Amino acid sequence: MKLPLSVAIITYNEEENLPRTLEAIRDIAEEIIIVDSHSTDKTVEIAKNFGAKVFVEDWKGFRDQKNSALEKCNKDWILFLDADEVVSKELKEEIVNAIKTKKADGFYINRKTYYIGRFLNHIWQPDWVLRLVKKDANPRWEGGNIHEYLKIDGKTDKLKGYLYHYTYKDLNDHFNKSLKYAKLSAEEMHKNGKKFKLHKLIINPLWAFFRQYFIKLGFLDGIRGLSVSMSYLFSTFLKYLFLWELEQKDKNGKS
């Protein structure tokens, strides 16, 4: 039985992940909205085969791209998913119940990450994200075009069950993405007028590692937890180094 639910997803070259994501929700969603940024693989074809409405648009950043998908949703409820996320059976039952009972205007879901052959049980746990919302609760993506977050006007609650996150194919994919997001973060900081500080280059990466490995209990996830914690050190260091590089380019350009 399908619900008055729109599922909104942004995509780019997600042919490996998208079928698993759409298969998990196709029986409950009356509408699937895909905003694709010119994929060169079979992403669009796969989406259409699942009955999705596909809109191909230039990349505008995560926040603006997701807001574009939001604007195209026509049902009473909206479920936002990334193309590498899969709704568990327990979570699907919770979504159905939440929409039928209408106990809140939005619901947080705990995302659980699959990493190198196993789900992480400590680091990145819990990872509550607001994803199921009423359309009339004024949902909108805010924040920067990297660290975007969903907001609504109204009451929120939490759902049981996991949103499985298959975010990294392997270590190479993980650290390449860490490099990419470090550069994007630095560019956004630079754009917002934040200045490079040497002490942040030295201290913040160490704190990022300590927080993930010890405070967030990454050590309990073994080598996987160590790898994730090291990625925070790596990306935080590079973020400030990229910021320093941008400032050097500004100085050289002015001289």
C-alpha positions in Angstrom: 0.0 0.0 0.0 1.6 3.3 -1.1 1.5 6.3 1.1 1.2 10.1 0.3 4.9 10.1 0.3 7.5 11.7 -2.0 11.0 10.3 -1.8 13.6 13.0 -2.9 17.1 12.0 -4.0 20.0 13.9 -5.7 22.3 11.9 -7.9 25.5 11.8 -9.9 26.8 8.5 -11.3 25.0 6.3 -8.8 24.2 3.3 -10.9 25.8 0.9 -8.3 23.9 2.3 -5.3 20.6 3.6 -6.7 18.8 0.3 -7.4 19.2 -0.9 -3.8 18.0 2.5 -2.5 14.9 2.6 -4.7 14.0 -1.1 -4.2 13.7 -0.5 -0.5 11.0 2.2 -0.7 9.3 1.7 -4.1 6.3 -0.1 -2.5 5.4 2.7 0.0 6.2 5.9 -2.0 3.6 7.4 -4.4 6.3 9.6 -5.9 10.1 9.4 -6.4 11.9 12.7 -7.3 15.4 12.5 -8.7 17.5 15.6 -9.4 20.5 14.4 -11.4 23.5 16.5 -12.2 24.4 15.1 -15.7 25.4 11.5 -14.8 27.4 9.8 -17.4 26.5 6.3 -16.4 23.0 4.5 -16.2 21.7 6.5 -13.2 18.9 8.3 -15.1 17.9 5.1 -16.9 17.7 3.2 -13.6 15.7 5.9 -11.9 13.1 6.0 -14.8 12.8 2.2 -14.7 11.7 2.5 -11.0 9.1 5.1 -12.1 10.9 8.1 -10.8 10.4 11.6 -12.1 13.9 12.7 -13.2 15.1 16.3 -13.6 18.6 16.9 -15.0 20.2 20.1 -13.6 23.6 21.7 -13.3 25.3 21.2 -10.0 24.5 24.0 -7.5 26.0 22.6 -4.3 24.5 20.1 -1.9 22.1 22.5 -0.2 20.7 24.1 -3.3 20.5 20.9 -5.2 18.5 19.3 -2.4 16.2 22.4 -2.1 15.6 22.0 -5.8 14.5 18.4 -5.3 12.3 19.5 -2.3 10.5 22.0 -4.5 9.4 19.3 -6.9 7.8 17.1 -4.3 4.0 17.0 -4.5 2.9 14.6 -1.7 2.0 15.4 1.9 5.2 13.8 3.3 8.7 13.9 2.0 11.5 11.4 2.7 15.0 12.7 1.9 17.5 10.0 1.0 21.0 10.0 -0.4 21.6 7.6 -3.3 23.8 5.4 -1.1 21.3 5.0 1.8 18.9 2.1 2.3 15.8 2.0 4.5 15.8 -1.0 6.7 12.6 -3.2 7.1 12.1 -1.9 10.7 12.5 1.7 9.6 10.0 1.2 6.8 7.4 0.0 9.2 8.1 3.0 11.4 7.8 5.4 8.4 4.4 3.9 7.5 3.2 4.2 11.1 4.5 7.8 11.5 2.7 8.9 8.4 -0.6 7.2 9.4 -0.5 8.5 13.0 0.9 12.0 12.3 2.4 12.3 15.8 4.9 14.9 14.7 5.8 17.1 11.8 9.2 15.6 11.2 11.2 12.6 12.3 14.9 11.9 12.9 16.3 8.7 11.7 19.5 7.0 12.9 21.9 6.3 10.1 24.3 3.4 10.4 27.4 3.2 8.1 28.7 0.1 6.3 32.5 0.3 6.2 34.9 -2.2 4.6 32.6 -5.2 5.0 30.9 -4.4 8.3 28.6 -2.0 9.9 30.2 0.4 12.4 28.6 0.0 15.9 30.3 2.8 17.8 32.0 5.5 15.7 29.3 7.5 13.9 26.7 6.2 16.3 24.2 7.4 16.9 23.9 9.5 13.7 20.5 11.1 13.9 19.4 13.0 10.8 16.1 14.7 10.1 14.7 13.1 6.9 11.0 12.4 7.1 9.0 15.6 7.1 5.6 17.0 6.4 5.4 19.2 3.3 3.4 21.8 5.1 6.0 22.1 7.9 8.1 24.4 5.7 11.0 22.0 5.1 14.2 23.6 3.8 17.8 22.7 3.5 20.0 25.3 5.3 23.7 25.8 6.1 26.5 25.8 3.6 26.7 24.0 0.4 28.7 21.2 2.0 27.5 20.9 5.6 23.8 21.3 4.8 21.0 20.3 7.2 17.3 20.0 7.0 15.0 22.2 9.1 11.2 22.4 9.6 8.7 24.5 11.5 7.0 22.1 13.9 7.3 19.2 16.3 9.9 16.5 15.7 10.4 12.9 17.0 12.6 9.9 16.4 12.0 6.7 14.5 13.3 3.2 15.3 15.2 1.2 12.8 18.3 2.1 10.8 19.0 4.0 7.6 21.8 1.9 6.2 24.6 4.1 4.7 26.8 2.5 2.1 28.9 5.6 1.7 32.4 4.3 0.8 33.4 1.6 -1.7 36.8 1.1 -0.1 39.7 3.0 1.5 40.7 4.7 -1.7 37.2 6.0 -2.1 37.0 7.1 1.5 40.2 9.1 1.6 39.6 10.6 -1.9 36.3 11.9 -0.7 38.0 13.2 2.5 40.4 15.1 0.3 37.6 16.4 -1.9 35.5 17.6 1.1 38.5 19.2 2.8 39.1 21.3 -0.3 35.4 22.3 -0.6 35.3 23.2 3.1 38.3 25.4 2.7 36.8 27.1 -0.3 33.6 27.8 1.7 35.5 29.1 4.7 37.5 31.4 2.4 34.4 32.6 0.8 32.9 33.4 4.2 35.9 35.4 5.2 37.5 33.0 7.7 41.3 33.4 8.1 44.0 30.8 8.3 45.5 30.3 11.9 48.6 28.2 12.4 47.4 26.9 15.8 44.3 25.5 14.1 46.4 23.7 11.5 48.2 22.0 14.3 45.7 21.5 17.1 42.3 21.0 15.3 43.4 17.8 13.4 44.7 16.2 16.6 41.5 17.1 18.4 39.4 15.7 15.5 41.2 12.4 15.8 41.0 12.3 19.6 37.3 13.1 19.6 36.4 10.3 17.1 38.8 7.6 18.4 38.3 8.1 22.2 35.2 10.2 22.9 33.1 8.7 20.1 34.5 5.2 21.0 36.1 4.6 17.6 38.6 2.3 19.2 35.8 -0.2 19.9 35.4 -0.6 16.1 38.9 -1.9 15.8 40.9 -1.1 12.6 37.8 0.4 11.0 37.4 2.9 13.9 41.1 3.8 13.7 40.8 4.3 9.9 37.8 6.6 10.3 39.4 8.6 13.1 42.6 9.0 11.0 40.4 10.3 8.1 39.2 13.1 10.4 42.8 14.0 11.2 43.7 13.9 7.5 40.8 16.0 6.3 40.9 18.5 9.1 44.6 19.1 8.5 44.1 19.5 4.7 41.1 21.8 5.2 43.3 24.4 7.0 46.2 23.8 4.6 43.9 24.4 1.6 42.7 27.6 3.3 46.3 28.7 3.8 46.9 28.0 0.1 43.9 30.1 -1.0 45.2 33.0 1.1 48.6 32.7 -0.6 47.0 32.8 -4.0 45.2 36.0 -3.0 48.4 37.6 -1.8 50.3 36.6 -4.9 47.5 37.8 -7.1 47.5 41.2 -5.5 51.3 41.7 -5.6 
